[in-house]
Amino acid sequence: MTRPLVDACTSVLAVELGGRLVARLLTNLAGQDVTVVEGDFTTVPLPDDTFDLAVCATAFHWLNAGAAVRRLARLVRPGGGLAVWWTVFGDPDRSPPWRTELDAVYRRWLPGQGRGPVGVPAPLRVAERTAELQAGNWFGPVQVEMIRWEHQLTPHGARGLWGTFPNVRELSTDQREAFLDGVAEVVARQPGATAIDNYVTALYTAPRRNHDALPGSS
């Protein structure tokens, strides 16, 4: 959660599963009108028919989509909205040459997880993501925007970014450090010891339809 998002809202209620991230949110957003609830979004007690906007950034894939949409439909007022987005770190349509060098690092430490014929990344499968959000006819129509942008990486910055990826964090300590060293070395070999990487943020938005009854109500 970022300050611009918080600043754009009158008040914010955030749900976070992990205690460490709860503490970080409370520290980073101290003084803001933000309430942080620790727990599982699908079961934590929340007030129905209360919120004007629900947002989920690069996290919706961790939830059961059907259960999550149904829960969101109870929470968001009719006429409110839903915004879900993911950032794909490595736009498959604009892959720079230096990522070919990165493939060798993946083949050594994370075989089968680098670039290759693995299909379209899940956030970019528009028909599938749209169907998930429109399930139950509570939200829609879904609008989709692909925001393509670029980021300049330094060896230190690349090491820090890749170090946040779940598949990298699951490596043993020695393997993780070796992998991140390899990523940093690839960037360091580029002109000026910097590399431009292309990203794409897939943003899905939808209004809450004006149904009379909440899902699950009698």
Secondary structure as GFF3:
##gff-version 3
##sequence-region A 1 218
A	DSSP	alpha_helix	3	7	.	.	.	ID=ss1
A	DSSP	beta_strand	12	16	.	.	.	ID=ss2
A	DSSP	alpha_helix	19	28	.	.	.	ID=ss3
A	DSSP	beta_strand	34	38	.	.	.	ID=ss4
A	DSSP	beta_strand	51	57	.	.	.	ID=ss5
A	DSSP	three_ten_helix	60	62	.	.	.	ID=ss6
A	DSSP	alpha_helix	65	75	.	.	.	ID=ss7
A	DSSP	beta_strand	76	88	.	.	.	ID=ss8
A	DSSP	alpha_helix	98	109	.	.	.	ID=ss9
A	DSSP	three_ten_helix	122	124	.	.	.	ID=ss10
A	DSSP	alpha_helix	126	134	.	.	.	ID=ss11
A	DSSP	three_ten_helix	135	137	.	.	.	ID=ss12
A	DSSP	beta_strand	143	153	.	.	.	ID=ss13
A	DSSP	alpha_helix	155	162	.	.	.	ID=ss14
A	DSSP	alpha_helix	166	169	.	.	.	ID=ss15
A	DSSP	alpha_helix	173	188	.	.	.	ID=ss16
A	DSSP	three_ten_helix	191	193	.	.	.	ID=ss17
A	DSSP	beta_strand	195	207	.	.	.	ID=ss18
###
